[in-house]
């Protein structure tokens, strides 16, 4: 995961180069643990839950 600065918030970018999962991003000022993200892919939707320590 890496963070990019957007004009009014941050973009949290998740990349999985060696896994079968698709890359995705979340926009916001903070990334909250427990946030669920639905990623639309060619194979259909995938759901991820973000866990932050």
Order of alpha helices (4+ residues) and beta strands (2+ residues): beta-beta-beta-beta-beta
